[in-house]
Structures are given as C-alpha cells and as structure tokens.
Amino acid sequence: MPLSLLMIFALLVTLITFRQNGNADLAPATN
C-alpha cells in the first residue's frame, strides 16, 4: 500500500519540479 503512495508522491514532485523549472531536463541542478 505505501509503495503506490510513494510512487504517486514521487510523480507529483517530479511534475511540480518540471513546472517550476520550466525545463524538459531531468536535472534541476542546472538552474
């Protein structure tokens, strides 16, 4: 049960990061 919740959370975080960075890159370090 907690595994699926973690997966959903990770997906949400990734989406938010993508939106904040506005970059299609998977490296938020390159601001």
C-alpha positions as semicolon CSV with decimal commas, in nm:
position;residue;x (nm);y (nm);z (nm)
1;M;0,000;0,000;0,000
2;P;0,266;0,259;0,098
3;L;0,465;0,177;-0,216
4;S;0,194;0,302;-0,453
5;L;0,152;0,611;-0,237
6;L;0,525;0,680;-0,263
7;M;0,511;0,636;-0,640
8;I;0,225;0,885;-0,668
9;F;0,408;1,131;-0,442
10;A;0,726;1,100;-0,648
11;L;0,527;1,162;-0,965
12;L;0,367;1,472;-0,816
13;V;0,703;1,607;-0,701
14;T;0,851;1,546;-1,046
15;L;0,563;1,726;-1,214
16;I;0,592;2,022;-0,976
17;T;0,968;2,040;-1,031
18;F;0,920;2,031;-1,408
19;R;0,668;2,314;-1,384
20;Q;0,889;2,526;-1,156
21;N;1,197;2,479;-1,373
22;G;1,006;2,503;-1,700
23;N;1,273;2,273;-1,842
24;A;1,230;1,931;-2,002
25;D;1,558;1,828;-1,843
26;L;1,561;1,584;-1,551
27;A;1,840;1,784;-1,383
28;P;1,705;2,065;-1,163
29;A;2,064;2,138;-1,058
30;T;2,114;2,331;-1,384
31;N;1,913;2,634;-1,288
